[in-house]
Amino acid sequence: MKKIFCFILILSLFIGLFTPFVFAEETTKTVIKLSDNEITVNGEEISNDESESIYKTDKMNNGGTSDESKSENIEISHIININASGVYEFNGNLSDGQISVNANNIKGDVELILNNVDITCKEAPAIFIYSQDIENEDCKVTITLADGSQNTISGGKLKTSVEDFEDQASLLYYIEKDYDDDGLYYERYKYDAAISSDISLNFGGTGILKVNALEKEGIESKMNVTIDEGTYIINSLDDGINASSEGKSIITINGGLVVVDLQAEAEEGDGIDSNGFLYINGGTVYAFSHPGSDNGLDSDGGTYINGGVVFSTGSMYEEFTTENNSTIVQMQFSSNVSEGDSIVIVDENNEPVFAYKADRNISTIAYSSENLKGTEYSVYTGTSIEGTVGEYNIYSDIQSVDLDNMTKQENMGVSMGKRMDMRVEMEEVDQKEDNSKYAFIGGGLIGVGILIAVIAVIGLNRKKK
């Protein structure tokens, strides 16, 4: 009898400990191959059936039922529509295409893996995530850059006035209702970027993503943008990265390389712009804004530089802060820097710690790096510098600097470990995958296992007596 009880005890513990792994949800990856001639899903031609979780159309669907609404649906040759949670891996090219995610009825995670894709969409965003509710947290969308992949997304914009739409409530897109700069009231849906989302958007993976804005912005979300890793080269005609919900949006950069470059033909634009808050916790960020009234890093609620390497240029001074001991060097130049001039930051011993060769007119800079250990820094501008100019016009090697023949700029501020008086408390934007139902099953079986073990022990004790 003792052996039986011991066997039951061991078996129950085994069941309790390993059941959660047995019941863990297996994620199935859907592989989509793109070309202008054929699109396949797991080797089969893509479906045109809109009841499927993934299907193809040649026209955007705003959800409206009236002729007026339907007339605003843009024709695009190849639209890959995603209508369910899951992992979707894309590779190949589309010269007139779009990846479209309907987040309205999706409960769960949608992961878009870009594995050597090149997608162009001139009439609308090339990657488009839409929802009637911008605070929709039922659906989490992540764009993952496959290891070793090089991806290019080029997209336009979409803006439609819906003030006179009788079926406005049936539209699947978020409807903005506000006043413009001229005090005129509007009701519209509006998407300005090559990658546009109504809901929070997350980026990860170790590949490379080049984003080309064909009309306005590079990446936008009406809520939050989080970048954890990867390389992002954003060529923009307006804000490079934008999160537009006033007082709510959060842009967070935790790692990777992010380069935002406002193109010469742009009329305006910040490098990275949040209508709420901006946090840079790690990685490398280079943000070069429009030389007009714009900034490399811009936020309404506060910009926090907590780690990584950060360099931004602009024409407006906005003081940044930190939540730890990061040192931030900021400068409002006493005399503007012109294209072709170099900007050199030196320490108290006049040793250069950073240098940049301007390719546009600049009147403000900000620089932060773990290499900044001192408390006194100076900024010089001019052309008396010898060295190698590397990627993004940043000097990779400085051989000599003749400070006597350069202009020492004034109005510099150095922030060391500065904290805002009013701290912003917020819930974390990123949420771990919800496996609550499996945890419930596993927990229940663990409980059963423990109960059986207790009964077995009691039985052994009685047997001894």
Residue pairs with C-beta under 8 A, 6 or more apart in sequence:
1 459
1 463
2 460
2 463
5 456
5 457
5 459
5 460
5 463
6 456
6 460
8 452
8 453
8 456
9 452
9 453
9 456
9 457
11 452
12 448
12 449
12 450
12 451
12 452
12 453
12 456
13 449
13 453
14 449
15 445
15 448
15 449
16 445
16 446
16 447
16 448
16 449
16 450
17 446
17 449
19 441
19 442
19 445
19 446
20 438
20 439
20 441
20 442
20 446
23 438
23 441
23 442
24 435
24 438
25 435
25 438
27 86
27 87
28 86
28 87
29 86
29 87
29 88
29 89
29 113
30 41
30 42
30 54
30 86
30 87
30 88
30 89
31 41
31 42
31 43
31 89
31 91
32 39
32 40
32 41
32 46
32 54
32 80
32 88
32 89
32 90
32 91
33 39
33 40
33 91
33 92
34 78
34 80
34 90
34 91
34 92
34 93
34 94
34 97
34 117
34 119
35 92
35 93
35 94
36 77
36 78
36 93
36 94
36 95
36 96
38 45
39 45
39 46
39 56
39 78
39 80
40 46
41 47
41 54
46 54
46 55
46 56
46 80
47 54
47 55
47 56
48 55
48 56
48 57
49 55
50 57
50 81
50 83
52 83
53 82
53 83
53 84
53 86
54 80
54 81
54 82
54 83
54 84
54 88
55 81
55 83
56 78
56 79
56 80
56 81
57 79
57 81
58 75
58 76
58 77
58 78
58 79
59 73
59 74
59 75
59 76
59 79
60 73
60 74
60 75
60 76
60 79
60 98
60 100
60 124
60 128
60 158
61 73
61 172
62 69
62 72
62 73
62 160
62 171
62 172
62 173
62 189
63 69
63 170
63 171
63 172
63 173
64 70
64 72
64 165
64 167
64 168
64 170
64 171
65 167
65 170
66 165
66 166
66 167
68 164
68 165
68 166
69 162
69 165
69 167
69 170
69 171
72 160
74 123
74 124
74 158
75 123
76 96
76 97
76 98
76 121
76 123
76 124
77 94
77 95
77 96
77 97
78 94
78 96
78 97
78 98
79 97
79 98
79 100
80 90
80 97
80 98
80 99
80 100
81 100
81 102
82 88
82 99
82 100
82 101
82 102
82 110
82 112
83 102
83 105
83 106
84 106
85 106
85 107
85 108
85 109
85 110
85 139
86 108
86 110
86 111
87 111
87 113
88 110
88 111
88 112
88 113
89 113
89 115
89 146
90 99
90 112
90 113
90 114
90 115
90 117
91 115
91 116
91 117
92 116
92 117
92 118
93 117
93 118
93 119
94 118
94 119
94 120
94 121
95 120
96 120
96 121
96 122
97 119
97 120
97 121
97 126
98 119
98 121
98 124
98 125
98 126
98 127
98 128
98 155
99 112
99 119
99 126
99 127
99 128
100 128
100 129
100 130
101 110
101 112
101 128
101 129
101 130
101 139
101 141
102 130
102 172
103 110
103 129
103 130
103 131
103 136
103 138
103 139
103 141
103 198
103 199
104 130
104 131
104 132
104 133
104 136
104 172
106 138
106 139
107 138
107 139
108 138
108 139
108 140
108 434
109 139
109 140
109 141
109 142
109 433
110 139
110 140
110 141
110 142
111 141
111 142
111 143
111 144
112 127
112 141
112 142
112 143
112 144
113 144
113 145
113 146
113 205
114 143
114 144
114 145
114 146
114 149
114 151
114 153
114 205
114 207
114 209
115 146
115 149
115 151
115 207
116 146
116 149
116 150
116 151
117 149
117 151
117 152
117 153
118 151
118 152
119 126
119 127
119 152
119 153
119 154
119 155
120 126
120 154
120 155
120 214
121 154
121 155
121 156
121 194
122 155
122 156
122 214
123 156
123 158
124 155
124 156
124 157
124 158
124 191
125 155
125 156
125 157
125 158
125 191
125 193
125 194
125 195
125 196
126 153
126 154
126 155
126 194
126 195
127 143
127 153
127 155
127 194
127 195
127 196
128 191
128 196
128 197
129 141
129 196
129 197
129 198
129 199
129 201
130 172
130 173
130 174
130 197
130 198
131 139
131 172
131 173
131 174
131 198
131 199
132 171
132 172
132 173
132 174
132 175
132 198
133 174
133 198
133 199
134 174
134 198
134 199
134 222
134 223
134 245
135 199
135 223
136 198
136 199
137 199
137 200
137 431
139 199
140 200
140 202
140 431
141 197
141 199
141 200
141 201
141 202
142 202
142 203
142 204
143 195
143 201
143 202
143 203
143 204
143 205
143 209
144 203
144 204
144 205
145 151
145 203
145 204
145 205
145 206
145 207
145 208
145 209
145 230
145 231
146 205
146 207
147 205
147 206
147 207
148 206
148 207
149 205
149 207
149 208
150 207
150 208
150 210
151 207
151 208
151 209
151 210
152 209
152 210
152 211
152 212
153 194
153 195
153 209
153 210
153 211
153 212
154 194
154 211
154 212
154 213
154 214
155 193
155 194
155 195
155 196
155 212
155 213
155 214
156 194
156 214
156 215
157 190
157 191
157 192
157 193
157 215
157 216
157 217
158 189
158 190
158 191
158 196
159 188
159 189
159 190
159 191
159 192
160 188
160 189
160 190
161 186
161 187
161 188
162 168
162 171
162 175
162 187
162 188
162 189
163 186
163 187
163 188
165 171
168 175
168 187
171 189
173 189
173 198
174 189
174 198
174 222
175 187
175 188
175 189
176 186
176 187
176 188
176 189
176 190
177 185
177 186
177 187
178 185
178 186
179 185
179 186
180 186
191 220
192 215
192 216
192 217
192 220
192 238
192 242
193 213
193 216
193 217
193 218
193 219
193 220
193 242
194 211
194 212
194 213
194 214
194 217
194 218
194 219
195 201
195 211
195 218
195 219
195 220
196 220
196 221
197 220
197 221
197 222
197 223
198 221
198 222
198 223
199 221
199 222
199 223
200 221
200 223
200 224
200 225
200 226
200 429
201 219
201 221
201 223
201 224
201 225
201 226
202 225
202 226
202 227
202 228
202 430
203 209
203 225
203 226
203 227
203 228
203 230
203 232
203 256
204 227
204 228
204 229
204 230
205 229
205 230
206 229
206 230
207 230
207 231
208 230
208 231
208 233
209 230
209 231
209 232
209 233
210 233
210 234
210 235
211 218
211 219
211 232
211 233
211 234
211 235
211 236
212 218
212 235
213 234
213 235
213 236
213 237
213 238
214 237
215 237
216 236
216 237
216 238
216 239
217 236
217 237
217 238
217 239
217 240
217 241
217 242
217 269
218 234
218 235
218 236
218 239
218 240
218 241
218 260
219 225
219 232
219 234
219 240
219 241
219 242
220 239
220 241
220 242
220 243
220 244
221 242
221 243
221 244
221 249
222 243
222 244
222 245
222 249
223 243
223 245
223 248
223 249
224 243
224 249
224 250
224 251
224 252
224 429
225 241
225 243
225 249
225 250
225 251
225 252
226 250
226 251
226 252
226 253
226 254
226 429
226 430
227 252
227 253
227 254
227 255
227 256
227 258
227 283
228 254
228 255
228 256
229 254
229 255
229 256
229 283
230 256
230 257
231 256
231 257
232 256
232 257
232 258
232 259
233 259
233 261
234 240
234 241
234 258
234 259
234 260
234 261
235 261
235 263
236 260
236 261
236 262
236 263
236 266
236 269
237 262
237 263
237 265
237 266
237 267
237 269
238 262
238 266
238 267
238 268
238 269
239 269
239 270
239 271
239 272
239 273
240 260
240 261
240 262
240 269
240 270
240 271
240 272
240 273
240 287
241 251
241 258
241 260
241 271
241 272
241 273
242 270
242 272
242 273
242 274
243 249
243 250
243 251
243 273
243 274
243 275
243 276
244 275
245 275
245 276
246 275
246 276
246 300
247 275
247 276
247 300
247 301
248 275
248 276
249 274
249 275
249 276
249 277
250 274
250 276
250 277
250 278
250 279
250 426
250 429
251 272
251 274
251 276
251 277
251 278
251 279
251 299
252 279
252 281
252 429
253 279
253 280
253 281
253 282
253 283
253 285
253 308
254 281
254 282
254 283
255 281
255 282
255 283
255 308
256 283
256 284
257 283
257 284
257 285
258 272
258 283
258 284
258 285
258 286
258 287
259 285
259 286
259 287
259 392
260 271
260 272
260 286
260 287
260 288
260 296
261 271
261 288
261 392
262 269
262 271
262 288
262 289
262 290
262 294
264 360
266 290
267 290
267 292
268 290
268 292
268 293
268 294
269 289
269 290
269 294
270 287
270 289
270 290
270 294
270 295
270 296
270 297
270 298
270 314
271 287
271 288
271 289
271 294
271 295
271 296
271 297
271 298
271 312
271 314
272 278
272 285
272 287
272 296
272 297
272 298
273 298
273 299
274 298
274 299
274 300
274 301
275 299
275 300
276 299
276 300
276 301
277 299
277 301
277 302
277 303
277 304
277 424
277 426
278 297
278 298
278 299
278 302
278 303
278 304
279 304
279 306
280 297
280 303
280 304
280 305
280 306
280 307
280 308
280 310
281 306
281 307
281 308
282 306
282 307
282 308
283 308
283 309
284 308
284 309
284 310
285 297
285 308
285 309
285 310
285 311
285 312
286 311
286 312
286 392
286 394
287 296
287 297
287 310
287 311
287 312
287 313
288 296
288 312
288 313
288 359
288 360
288 392
289 295
289 296
289 298
289 312
289 313
289 314
289 315
290 315
291 315
291 360
291 361
291 362
292 315
293 315
293 316
294 314
294 315
294 316
295 312
295 314
295 315
295 316
295 317
295 318
295 364
296 311
296 312
296 313
296 314
296 365
296 366
297 303
297 310
297 312
297 314
297 318
297 320
297 366
298 314
298 316
298 318
299 318
301 424
302 321
302 420
302 424
303 318
303 320
303 321
304 320
304 321
304 322
304 323
304 420
305 320
305 321
305 322
305 326
305 328
305 366
305 368
306 322
306 323
306 324
306 326
307 324
307 326
307 370
308 368
308 369
309 368
309 369
309 370
310 328
310 366
310 367
310 368
310 369
311 354
311 356
311 365
311 366
311 367
311 394
312 365
312 366
313 356
313 358
313 360
313 362
313 364
313 365
314 362
314 363
314 364
314 365
315 361
315 362
315 363
315 364
316 364
317 330
317 332
317 364
319 330
319 413
319 415
320 328
320 330
320 366
320 368
320 415
321 328
321 415
321 418
321 419
321 420
322 328
322 368
322 415
322 417
322 418
322 419
323 419
324 417
325 416
325 417
326 368
326 417
327 368
327 369
327 372
327 373
327 414
327 415
327 416
327 417
328 366
328 367
328 368
328 414
328 415
328 416
328 418
329 345
329 365
329 366
329 367
329 368
329 372
329 377
329 379
329 412
329 413
329 414
330 364
330 365
330 366
330 367
330 412
330 413
330 414
330 415
331 364
331 365
331 366
331 379
331 409
331 411
331 412
331 413
332 363
332 364
332 411
332 412
333 362
333 363
333 364
333 365
333 379
333 381
333 409
333 411
334 409
334 410
334 411
335 381
335 407
335 409
336 361
336 362
336 363
337 343
337 358
337 361
337 362
337 363
337 381
338 358
338 361
339 358
339 359
339 360
339 361
340 357
340 358
340 383
341 357
341 358
341 381
341 382
341 383
342 355
342 356
342 357
342 358
342 381
342 382
342 383
342 385
342 395
343 355
343 356
343 357
343 358
343 362
343 365
343 379
343 380
343 381
344 352
344 354
344 355
344 379
344 380
344 381
344 385
344 398
344 401
344 403
344 406
345 352
345 353
345 354
345 355
345 367
345 377
345 378
345 379
346 352
346 353
346 377
346 378
346 379
346 380
346 401
346 403
347 353
347 374
347 376
347 377
348 374
348 375
348 376
348 377
350 378
350 403
352 398
352 401
353 369
353 371
353 372
353 377
354 367
354 369
354 371
354 394
354 395
355 385
355 387
355 394
355 395
355 398
355 401
356 365
356 393
356 394
356 395
357 389
357 393
357 394
357 395
358 393
359 393
365 379
375 414
375 416
376 414
377 412
377 414
378 408
378 409
378 412
379 408
379 409
379 412
380 401
380 403
380 406
380 407
380 408
380 409
381 406
381 407
381 409
382 405
382 406
382 407
383 406
384 401
384 402
384 403
384 404
384 405
384 406
385 395
385 398
385 400
385 401
385 402
385 406
386 398
386 399
386 400
386 401
387 395
387 396
387 397
387 398
387 399
387 400
388 395
388 396
388 397
388 399
389 395
389 396
390 396
390 397
